[in-house]
Amino acid sequence: MKYTLILVIGLIAVSCGMKVPYTNQVREDFSLDTNKQLKKVQFYTSATIILEKSKSSQNQETSGDGALVTSSNKNSNRIIIPAQTKCIFEDFGPNGETGIRFEMGTGKVLFFNVRPNQTNGKYYMSAEWTADKGGKITYGEETFYISSFTGNTYLLVKMRKLQKTKRKDRVVKGLKV
């Protein structure tokens, strides 16, 4: 009974598949070159993606009783996409990036691309990088910024190995004189 339970759990774990990085090698092995083929693939994120946008304002004025008043306001807007979130292929970007959609809506697509200085072939998040603000991206027709940690997020795909084996056994009884 104990061994049967272990066997069943093992079969379930193996049948679910394993998430591996989406790389150029995976793309070539499965001939994922067209929109039609990529739209059939379920993608996942390797890490949490945090998109941040903040706006601050500061005013200095005098009050009615002659006191100096400094006021500041800060509004921040964050979009959090947890690690292992399911996402789908939308379209290729203008420079060949892979556009990935996490939710419905106009322009709600993030782009992933192979980094030129990386040899592992993983598709990392694309952004315009500046030293002071981090990565700048457009999501839902709004400008957001990402940290370098978020910029290291790459795409994953689920990989299953199916192996079918047919076996026919026949026991020979032998011959008698």
Helices and strands as residue ranges (DSSP letters): H 2-16, E 18-21, H 24-29, H 35-38, E 42-45, E 49-62, E 68-81, E 86-92, E 98-101, E 109-114, E 123-125, E 128-130, E 134-139, E 142-146, H 148-151, E 155-159
